[in-house]
Amino acid sequence: MLKMWYSFLLCLLSLQLDANPGLKVRITQKGLDYGRRIGMELLKQAILKETFPSWTGQESFSFVKVNYKISGFRINAVDFPETSASFIPGTGISLSVARASATISADWRMKAWLLRDQGGITVSISGLFMAVVFEVSRDSTGRLSMLVHNCQLIINSIKVKLNEGSSWVYSFLSGYLEKTIKTKLDKNLCLNIKYKIQMMDAQLRKLKVLSQIDAFAQIDYSLVSSPTVFKSHINLDLKGTVYPVGNHTDPPFVPAPFALPNQGDSMLYLGVSNYFLKSASLAYYRAGVFNITISQELATSFNLTTAIFNDFVPQIAVYYITAHPVLLKLMATSPPAVSLQADGCSLQITGCVDVFVVLPNSTIQYIFTGNLTASTRANLTVTKQKLIISLLLKRLQFSLLHSIASFSEVSLVENFLSYALQSVVIPVINDKLGKGFPLPNLAHTILIRPVIKINQGHLVISTDVHYKQKGGGDEDLHSHS
């Protein structure tokens, strides 16, 4: 269960404390309640599988020293009929368990002077109340930190029943064990919770801070400030910078402030700023993703030879009586400009195109060069926990810079290049972007019915989540909590 709580808050590393985030994550009360139900069911499963060491001791009974051993502890049943979780503003999360109960069986053996006895034992614990407050913060390296702020435990009843043994053994062991078990639980249960949280906190500090997108880019999901806890939700502000692999130079621009909507209908809200998309554009530009050479083999939808120039640049076609293969080398000259507006997302790619002829001896001969400005619409979808971006060409503008021959109709060249981009270049770029941007997400969960709303300067993904049982299918865990 504690790992489930961590997964609800897991997003790592560092920047200045006062920096604006590129990404925002909000977990609402609805999301916290779902995590509580799943977490308590996972806790119940873990408890039923728990093993415990044997327990030995010596006590005096009517001037007789009694040596005993309790072994083979087995938790047969555990129930959490009343659980609740809430946000504690300025601190973290509170988890409460009321009227919990458990049934434990074990084997006992005792020896006293000339007497020996053994049998089975059943321990019934009821009326257990526990309240734990977890404090969340950002550590000095920017990772999430969570510690136990407060822990309270009350046990109303512990009953011990010996299944075999003489009456005096029953009187001795049952009364003694009831007190001893209560003392051990009172002393160790909260300490054990604190220890496990500290161990998990130490493991968090070892986790990698970058999420690999593909062979070209990585995302930094580090916290830029401590989580902000309100009564109805918790906010996590993440750096959200996309870098080329192996080059973690920050972009020459900074995130603008933006806010998530004041809503709680969904379990999770993810805010993606224009900065995140701009840094992705810059990263892919630096990685050369927008530089593409169209060859005869790649242009399967049309015959890319000098014969094609007959239709729109006859002045060039006359140079080549025999058709030769043509190469179109397209290169972005600046990072594509990304814009998020209420009516959608657009991407404008500025670049140049060099056109060459491939001669029979495999050398290339220059034909012409021009500038390109391609305006595209970016369609945004969420699939398999990733933000998928696919481009659709809206308009292409071409201007001739240099050529071996004069052009009579530049617009015809523009139309041809527009067709080449739409049929070859854009699909290649979309294929490279097709792996998508991994979204901050909860461990072993999938996003359910995500909805994207695009605003000016940022977009918001509102979604519920569904827990996938580790090693199994999309199986729901149900709790009576």
Secondary structure, DSSP 8 states (H G I E B T S, - for coil): -HHHHHHHH-------TT---SEEEEEEHHHHHHHHHHHHHHHHHHHHH-----EEEEEEETTEEEEEEEEEEEEEEEE--EEEEEEETTTEEEEEEEEEEEEEEEEEEEEETTEEEEEEEEEEEEEEEEEEEEEEEE-TTS-EEEEEEEEEEEEEEEEEEESSS-HHHHHHHHHHHHHHHHHHHHHHHHHHHHHHHHHHHHHHTTS--EEE-SSSEEEE--BSS--EE-SSEEEEEE--EEEETT-----SS--------S--SSSEEEEEEHHHHHHHHHHHHHTTTT-EEE-TTT-TTS--BGGGHHHH-HHHHTT-SS--BEEEEEEESS--EEEEETTEEEEEEEEEEEEEEE-TTS-EEEEEEEEEEEEEEEEEEEETTEEEEEEEEEEEEEEEEEESS--S-HHHHHHHHHHHIIIIIHHHHHHHHTT-EE----TTEEEEEEEEEEETTEEEEEEEEEE--TTS-S-------
